[in-house]
Amino acid sequence: MASPEVHHLFHHPIADHSFSADRKALAVARDNNVELYTRSGSKFTLQDELKGHDKTVTSVDIAPTTGRIVTCSQDRNAYVWEPSPTGWKPTLVLLRINRAATFVRWSPSEAKFAVGSGARVIAVCYFESENDWWVSKHLKKPIRSTITALAWHPNSVLLAAGSTDAHARVFSSFIKGVDERPEGSVWGERLPFGTVCGEYLNNEAGWVHGVAFSPSGNALAFTAHDSSVTVVYPSGPDEPPRAVVSLSLQVLPFLSLIWNGESEIIAAGYDCEAYRLQGNEQGWQIVGSMESKGRPGLGEMREESALNMFRQMDLKGKSKDDTQLKTVHQNTIATIRAYDVAGGNVKKFSSSGVDGRVVIWST
């Protein structure tokens, strides 16, 4: 396995990151701004800053085809940024929420995007050309708490949401005049806006941190704060699922997960490293970590002199500070995203976290 490509951008938490379609640009949420980096050689250099929010930016997403950037923040606003000759031009989105916006993602069609919030609603936003602005429709029932994560189905109509009320739900976000009528699937046939196509409770009532549809859209995985990963295989509309496989793990909880094909999931979170899980309807299991534990940076550390060693023993009661983790990330991984995908299989994925690093991994 190729060694990961590590970019230590700054000593500050990264709430979210997103790469452009050509992988030459990187958007990173840092404090109240979004920093845009461009690849020069083997590293990323700061190119621009998107300033418009006045509280912490919680999420950012770059649309692969149009290149538009959507950002959302604890200031209850979302902006769509479009490139113009004078720089990036922001357009305010009418979210109509009274709590922080927590998560945003473009739909695969790029005709709309969804914003999760602490106001117990999901704002599904689309462009209204006659008024030249972005407006939103709200998914409300039966959400009872903050939305922590969102994921789009490949058909751009179904939307999965994880929440702090311990539920993962699948909604229809069909908007007439924006979406083409989707073909029937295991999630349902006729899907007016707001239809709840599935609602799944975490066994221990733990917060749901991450949700993801499989590449076919016929399975849903979610991870929760009880260190579990649950995979749901629906059987059809208004029928109980064909299988619900819940896997409790002996690691710290995951915060984010992606599918690699239909039978593998890559997940990462508080353990500061990414893990590989494999399985099917019969059962899932954790296969192991994505990294081999040769502690990074230890090779370069020179041997301490005997005098220095005894001085450290005298001062601190130990000869060496072991504050560096054996993992590539030195703190919680907040987000993992597919970086290079071919036919539903992830060749590379990227991760970012509280340590200010963005890392590109080969699977």
C-alpha positions as CSV (number, residue, x, y, z in Angstrom):
1,M,0.0,0.0,0.0
2,A,1.4,3.4,-1.0
3,S,2.2,5.7,1.9
4,P,-0.4,8.4,2.6
5,E,0.2,11.9,1.2
6,V,0.1,14.2,4.3
7,H,-0.5,18.0,4.0
8,H,-0.2,19.8,7.4
9,L,-1.9,23.0,6.5
10,F,-1.9,24.7,10.0
11,H,-2.2,24.0,13.7
12,H,-5.9,24.5,13.9
13,P,-9.0,22.2,13.6
14,I,-10.5,21.6,10.2
15,A,-14.3,21.3,10.4
16,D,-14.7,20.1,6.8
17,H,-12.8,19.9,3.5
18,S,-13.6,19.4,-0.1
19,F,-11.6,18.9,-3.3
20,S,-12.5,20.2,-6.8
21,A,-13.2,17.7,-9.6
22,D,-9.7,18.0,-11.0
23,R,-8.2,17.6,-7.5
24,K,-6.1,20.8,-8.0
25,A,-8.1,23.0,-5.6
26,L,-8.9,22.3,-1.9
27,A,-11.4,24.1,0.2
28,V,-10.9,23.9,4.0
29,A,-13.3,25.3,6.7
30,R,-11.2,27.1,9.3
31,D,-12.8,29.3,12.0
32,N,-15.2,31.9,10.3
33,N,-13.6,31.6,6.8
34,V,-13.0,29.0,4.1
35,E,-9.5,28.8,2.8
36,L,-8.8,27.8,-0.8
37,Y,-5.6,26.0,-1.5
38,T,-4.2,25.1,-5.0
39,R,-1.8,22.3,-5.6
40,S,1.7,23.3,-6.6
41,G,3.9,20.3,-7.1
42,S,3.5,18.0,-4.1
43,K,2.1,20.5,-1.7
44,F,-0.9,22.9,-1.4
45,T,-0.5,26.6,-1.2
46,L,-3.0,29.1,0.1
47,Q,-4.6,30.9,-2.8
48,D,-7.7,32.7,-1.5
49,E,-10.0,33.1,1.4
50,L,-13.8,33.2,1.3
51,K,-14.9,35.7,4.0
52,G,-18.6,36.3,4.6
53,H,-19.6,34.3,7.7
54,D,-19.3,35.9,11.1
55,K,-19.3,32.6,13.1
56,T,-17.6,29.2,12.7
57,V,-18.0,27.6,9.3
58,T,-19.2,24.1,9.9
59,S,-19.2,22.6,6.4
60,V,-18.1,23.2,2.9
61,D,-18.7,21.4,-0.4
62,I,-17.4,22.0,-4.0
63,A,-19.7,21.0,-6.8
64,P,-17.7,18.8,-9.2
65,T,-19.2,20.0,-12.5
66,T,-20.0,23.7,-12.0
67,G,-17.2,24.4,-9.5
68,R,-19.6,26.3,-7.2
69,I,-18.7,26.2,-3.5
70,V,-21.4,26.1,-0.8
71,T,-20.6,26.9,2.8
72,C,-22.7,27.0,5.9
73,S,-22.0,28.3,9.4
74,Q,-23.1,28.7,13.0
75,D,-24.3,32.2,12.0
76,R,-27.4,30.4,10.5
77,N,-26.5,31.3,7.0
78,A,-25.3,29.5,3.8
79,Y,-23.6,31.0,0.9
80,V,-23.1,29.8,-2.7
81,W,-19.8,31.1,-4.1
82,E,-19.3,31.4,-7.8
83,P,-16.0,32.3,-9.6
84,S,-16.1,35.7,-11.3
85,P,-13.3,37.9,-12.9
86,T,-13.0,39.9,-9.7
87,G,-12.8,36.8,-7.4
88,W,-15.4,34.6,-5.7
89,K,-18.9,36.1,-5.6
90,P,-21.2,35.0,-2.7
91,T,-24.9,34.7,-2.9
92,L,-26.8,34.4,0.4
93,V,-29.2,31.4,0.6
94,L,-32.6,32.0,2.2
95,L,-32.4,29.1,4.8
96,R,-35.1,30.4,7.2
97,I,-33.6,28.6,10.2
98,N,-33.1,30.0,13.8
99,R,-30.2,27.8,14.9
100,A,-26.8,27.0,13.5
101,A,-26.4,25.3,10.1
102,T,-24.3,22.2,10.8
103,F,-23.7,20.3,7.5
104,V,-24.1,20.9,3.7
105,R,-23.8,18.8,0.6
106,W,-24.5,19.3,-3.1
107,S,-26.8,16.7,-4.7
108,P,-25.2,14.6,-7.4
109,S,-27.3,16.5,-10.0
110,E,-25.9,19.8,-8.6
111,A,-29.4,21.4,-9.1
112,K,-29.8,21.7,-5.3
113,F,-28.1,21.1,-2.0
114,A,-29.2,20.2,1.5
115,V,-28.3,22.0,4.7
116,G,-28.7,20.3,8.1
117,S,-29.3,22.5,11.2
118,G,-29.7,22.7,14.9
119,A,-33.3,24.0,14.3
120,R,-34.5,20.4,13.8
121,V,-35.0,21.0,10.1
122,I,-33.1,20.2,6.8
123,A,-33.3,23.0,4.3
124,V,-33.3,21.6,0.7
125,C,-32.1,24.6,-1.4
126,Y,-32.6,25.2,-5.1
127,F,-32.1,28.2,-7.5
128,E,-35.2,30.2,-8.4
129,S,-34.2,31.9,-11.7
130,E,-37.1,34.4,-11.9
131,N,-36.1,36.0,-8.6
132,D,-32.4,35.2,-9.0
133,W,-31.9,33.7,-5.6
134,W,-31.5,30.4,-3.7
135,V,-34.6,29.4,-1.8
136,S,-35.2,26.4,0.5
137,K,-37.9,24.0,1.4
138,H,-37.9,22.4,4.9
139,L,-37.9,18.8,5.8
140,K,-39.2,18.9,9.4
141,K,-41.1,15.8,10.6
142,P,-40.2,13.6,12.4
143,I,-36.8,15.2,13.2
144,R,-36.5,15.9,16.9
145,S,-33.0,17.2,17.3
146,T,-29.9,18.6,15.6
147,I,-28.9,17.2,12.2
148,T,-25.3,16.0,12.3
149,A,-24.7,14.5,8.9
150,L,-26.3,14.2,5.4
151,A,-25.8,12.0,2.4
152,W,-27.4,12.0,-1.0
153,H,-28.7,9.0,-2.9
154,P,-27.3,8.7,-6.5
155,N,-30.7,9.7,-7.9
156,S,-30.5,13.2,-6.2
157,V,-34.0,12.8,-4.7
158,L,-33.5,10.7,-1.6
159,L,-31.6,12.2,1.3
160,A,-30.2,10.4,4.3
161,A,-29.8,12.3,7.6
162,G,-28.2,11.4,10.9
163,S,-29.3,13.3,14.0
164,T,-28.6,13.7,17.7
165,D,-32.0,12.1,18.4
166,A,-30.3,8.8,17.7
167,H,-32.0,8.2,14.4
168,A,-30.9,7.8,10.8
169,R,-33.6,8.7,8.4
170,V,-34.2,8.6,4.6
171,F,-36.3,11.4,3.2
172,S,-37.6,12.3,-0.3
173,S,-36.5,15.7,-1.3
174,F,-38.3,15.7,-4.7
175,I,-38.9,19.3,-5.9
176,K,-41.2,19.7,-8.9
177,G,-39.6,21.6,-11.7
178,V,-36.1,20.9,-10.4
179,D,-35.9,17.1,-10.2
180,E,-36.7,14.6,-12.8
181,R,-39.1,12.0,-11.5
182,P,-36.9,9.2,-10.1
183,E,-37.4,5.5,-11.1
184,G,-38.8,3.3,-8.4
185,S,-36.3,1.8,-6.0
186,V,-36.2,-0.3,-2.8
187,W,-36.9,3.0,-1.0
188,G,-40.2,3.7,-2.6
189,E,-42.1,4.3,-5.9
190,R,-43.9,7.7,-5.7
191,L,-42.0,10.1,-3.5
192,P,-43.5,13.5,-2.9
193,F,-41.4,16.0,-0.9
194,G,-41.1,15.1,2.8
195,T,-41.9,11.4,2.5
196,V,-40.0,9.4,5.1
197,C,-38.7,6.3,3.3
198,G,-36.9,4.8,6.3
199,E,-36.3,5.6,10.0
200,Y,-33.7,3.6,12.0
201,L,-32.9,4.0,15.7
202,N,-29.4,3.4,17.1
203,N,-29.6,0.6,19.7
204,E,-28.0,2.5,22.5
205,A,-29.7,5.9,21.6
206,G,-26.3,7.3,20.7
207,W,-25.9,10.3,18.5
208,V,-25.6,9.4,14.8
209,H,-22.4,11.0,13.5
210,G,-22.2,9.8,9.9
211,V,-24.4,8.4,7.1
212,A,-23.7,7.1,3.6
213,F,-25.5,5.4,0.8
214,S,-23.8,2.5,-1.0
215,P,-22.8,3.3,-4.7
216,S,-26.0,1.6,-6.0
217,G,-28.1,3.4,-3.4
218,N,-29.7,0.1,-2.2
219,A,-28.1,0.1,1.2
220,L,-27.5,2.7,3.9
221,A,-24.8,2.7,6.5
222,F,-24.6,4.9,9.6
223,T,-22.3,5.2,12.6
224,A,-23.2,6.4,16.1
225,H,-21.6,7.4,19.4
226,D,-21.9,3.9,20.9
227,S,-19.0,2.9,18.6
228,S,-21.3,1.0,16.3
229,V,-21.8,0.9,12.5
230,T,-25.2,-0.1,11.2
231,V,-26.0,-1.2,7.7
232,V,-29.6,-1.3,6.5
233,Y,-30.8,-3.3,3.4
234,P,-34.3,-2.2,2.6
235,S,-36.7,-4.6,0.9
236,G,-39.3,-2.3,-0.6
237,P,-41.6,0.6,0.2
238,D,-43.7,0.2,3.4
239,E,-42.0,-3.1,4.2
240,P,-39.5,-3.9,7.0
241,P,-35.9,-4.0,5.8
242,R,-34.5,-7.2,4.3
243,A,-31.6,-7.0,6.8
244,V,-30.3,-4.6,9.5
245,V,-26.7,-5.5,10.5
246,S,-25.4,-3.6,13.5
247,L,-21.7,-4.0,14.4
248,S,-20.4,-2.9,17.8
249,L,-16.7,-2.2,17.8
250,Q,-14.0,-2.1,20.4
251,V,-12.6,1.3,19.1
252,L,-13.6,4.9,19.8
253,P,-16.7,6.1,17.9
254,F,-16.4,6.9,14.2
255,L,-17.5,10.4,12.9
256,S,-17.5,9.8,9.2
257,L,-17.8,6.9,6.8
258,I,-17.7,6.2,3.0
259,W,-18.5,3.1,0.9
260,N,-15.8,1.4,-1.2
261,G,-17.9,-0.7,-3.6
262,E,-21.0,-2.6,-2.2
263,S,-19.2,-4.7,0.4
264,E,-16.6,-2.4,2.1
265,I,-16.9,0.6,4.3
266,I,-14.0,2.9,5.3
267,A,-14.7,4.8,8.6
268,A,-12.7,7.1,10.8
269,G,-13.2,9.2,13.9
270,Y,-12.0,9.6,17.5
271,D,-9.3,6.9,17.1
272,C,-7.4,9.2,14.8
273,E,-7.1,6.5,12.1
274,A,-9.3,5.1,9.4
275,Y,-10.6,1.5,9.6
276,R,-11.8,-0.9,6.9
277,L,-15.0,-2.9,7.4
278,Q,-16.2,-5.6,5.1
279,G,-19.4,-7.6,4.8
280,N,-22.8,-8.1,3.3
281,E,-26.4,-8.8,4.4
282,Q,-25.2,-11.8,6.4
283,G,-22.9,-9.8,8.6
284,W,-20.1,-7.2,8.8
285,Q,-16.7,-7.3,10.5
286,I,-13.9,-4.9,11.0
287,V,-10.9,-5.9,9.0
288,G,-8.3,-3.6,10.4
289,S,-6.6,-0.2,10.2
290,M,-5.7,1.6,7.0
291,E,-2.2,2.3,8.2
292,S,0.8,0.3,9.3
293,K,2.0,1.5,12.6
294,G,5.5,2.8,12.0
295,R,5.3,5.9,14.1
296,P,5.7,8.8,11.7
297,G,8.6,11.1,12.3
298,L,10.4,8.8,14.7
299,G,13.0,7.8,12.0
300,E,14.1,11.4,11.8
301,M,14.4,11.9,15.6
302,R,18.1,11.8,16.5
303,E,19.3,9.7,19.4
304,E,19.3,11.7,22.6
305,S,22.6,12.0,24.4
306,A,23.0,10.3,27.7
307,L,23.3,13.7,29.4
308,N,20.1,14.9,27.9
309,M,18.3,11.7,28.8
310,F,19.3,12.0,32.5
311,R,18.4,15.7,32.4
312,Q,14.9,14.8,31.2
313,M,14.6,12.0,33.8
314,D,15.5,14.6,36.5
315,L,13.1,17.2,35.2
316,K,10.1,15.2,34.2
317,G,10.6,11.7,35.6
318,K,10.8,10.2,32.1
319,S,13.5,10.2,29.4
320,K,11.3,11.0,26.4
321,D,8.1,12.8,25.7
322,D,5.7,10.4,24.0
323,T,3.2,13.0,23.0
324,Q,3.2,12.0,19.4
325,L,0.6,9.4,18.4
326,K,1.6,6.4,16.3
327,T,-1.1,7.4,13.7
328,V,-0.7,9.8,10.8
329,H,-3.4,12.1,12.2
330,Q,-2.5,13.4,15.6
331,N,-6.1,14.1,16.6
332,T,-9.7,13.2,15.8
333,I,-10.6,12.7,12.2
334,A,-13.7,14.8,11.5
335,T,-14.3,14.1,7.8
336,I,-13.4,11.4,5.2
337,R,-14.3,11.8,1.6
338,A,-13.8,9.9,-1.6
339,Y,-10.9,11.4,-3.6
340,D,-10.5,9.1,-6.6
341,V,-13.5,6.8,-7.6
342,A,-13.7,4.4,-10.5
343,G,-16.9,2.4,-11.1
344,G,-18.2,2.7,-7.5
345,N,-14.8,1.7,-6.1
346,V,-12.7,4.2,-4.1
347,K,-9.0,4.1,-5.2
348,K,-8.1,7.0,-2.9
349,F,-9.8,8.9,-0.1
350,S,-9.0,12.0,1.8
351,S,-9.3,12.8,5.5
352,S,-9.2,15.9,7.6
353,G,-9.4,16.5,11.3
354,V,-8.7,18.5,14.5
355,D,-4.9,18.4,13.9
356,G,-5.0,20.7,10.8
357,R,-3.9,17.9,8.5
358,V,-5.5,16.8,5.2
359,V,-4.3,13.3,4.2
360,I,-4.8,11.5,1.0
361,W,-4.9,7.7,1.4
362,S,-4.7,4.8,-1.2
363,T,-7.0,1.9,-0.6
